[in-house]
Amino acid sequence: MAEGPELKRFERAVDVLAAVPDPLRRLDAMRTARERMEALEAAAVREARAAGATWKAIGALYGLSKQGAQQRFRGAVPADAEADGRAG
């Protein structure tokens, strides 16, 4: 599912990080990028759930079961959103 111009741009950005000559600067840039990606991932999970995506469908993207996806992203979706009938 991950293909297209977005992925190519992301790969170029990773190449830019890999080319940072100073290892500590590269490590700091990678840490910052990882934190931003994790926040983006959590937001995407919340949006997918709000749009009606099931935990099973989200888990399939990661090679996880429904339960595995719920455990991995437990903090990404507020508990009240899960209680309103979208628990599937």
GUTOR-63074 format. One record per residue: z, x, y of N, C-alpha, C, O in turn; residue in one letter. Coordinates in steps of 0.05 Angstrom, whole numbers, plus 5000, padded with zeros to 4 digits. Layout:
<pts>
ZXYZXYZXYZXYA...
</pts>
This chain:
<pts>
500050164976500050005000500050175025499050095046M501150415024501350595047498750755050498450965038A496950655066494450785072493450695099494550515111E491450825109490250735134490950935157492151145152G490150855181490451035204493351095210493951315220P495150915205497950965211499051195194500451365204E498251195168499251405151498051675159499351885158L495451675167494251925175495652045200496052285202K496351865219497751955243500452065236501352265247R501851935217504452025208504152305195505852475200F502152335178501752595165501252815185502253045182E499752755206499352955228501953025241502453255248R503652825246506252875259508053055241509453225251A507953005215509453175196508353455197509953645197V505753485199504553755201505553895226505954145226D505753755248506753875273509653965269510354185277V511353805256514053895251514054145233515654325238L512454145213512354375194511554625208512154845199A510054605230509054835244510954955265510355155277A513254815269515154925288516155195277517255205256V515755415292516255675281519255745277519955875258P520955645295523855705292525055515272524955275276D526255625250527355445229529555255239529655025230P531255345257533355165267532154945285533054715283L530255015302528954805318527454605299527454365304R526154715279524654545260526654355245526054125242R528854465237530954305223532054085241532353865233L532554155266533553955285531453745290532153505291D528953815293526853625297526553445273526053205275A526853555249526653395224528953205222528652975213M531353295230533753115229533352885248533852655240R532352935272531852725291529752525281530052285283T527652635270525452465259526552295236525852065234A528152415218529252265196531052035205530851805195R532652085225534451875236532751645248533351415244E530651715262528851515274527451355252527151115254R526551495231525151355209527051175194526250955187M529551255190531451085177532050835193532250615182E532250865220532650625237530150445236530450195235A527850565236525350405235525150255208524350025207L525950395186525950275160527850035159527149825148E530250065169532249855169531149615185531449385176A529949665208528849445224526549305209526349065210A524949455195522749335180523849165157522648955151A525949245144527149085123528248825135527848605124V529648845158530648605171528348415178528548175173R526248525189523948355197522548235173521748005173E522348385151521048285127522748055115521747845107A525348095115527147885105527047635122526947415112R526947675149526847445167524147295164524047055169A522147445156519447325152519247195125517147075118A521347215108521247085082520747265059520547165036G520547525063520047705040522547705022524847695032A522047714996524247714977525147994972523748194977T527648024962528648284954526948404932526548644930W525948234915524148324893521748454904520948674895K520448334925518048454937518648714951517148904949A520848714965521648964979522249184959521349414962I523749114938524349304917521849414904521749654897G519849254900517349344887516049564903514849744891A516249554930515149774946516450044941515250254945L518950034932520450274928520850344899522150544892Y519650184882520050234853522850154844523950274826G524049964858526749874852526749584843524849434847L528949514829529349234823530249084847530849204868S530448824845531548654867534348754874534948784898K535948804854538648894859538749174871540349224889Q536949344863536749614874536049604903537149764919G534249434911533449404939535749294955536249384977A537149094944539448984958541649204963542749214984Q542049364943544149574946543149784966544749874983Q540649864965539650074983539749985012540450135030R539049735017538849635044541049435052540749285071F543149445038545349255043546149245073546549025083R546349475086547149475114544949405134545549355157G542549385124540249335142540049045150539048975172A541048865133540848575138543548465142545248485124V544048335165546748215170547448015148545747875137P549948005141550947825120550247535125549647385107A550347445151549747165157546847095151546246865145D545047295153542247245146541947195116540247035108A543547325101543447295072544747025064543946905043E546646935079547946685072546446435079547146215071A544346465095542846225104540646135086538845985093D540646235061538746145042536446335035534746265019G536446565047534346765041535446975022534447205022R537346915006538647114988536747214967537247424955A534547074960532647144939531147374943529547454926G
</pts>
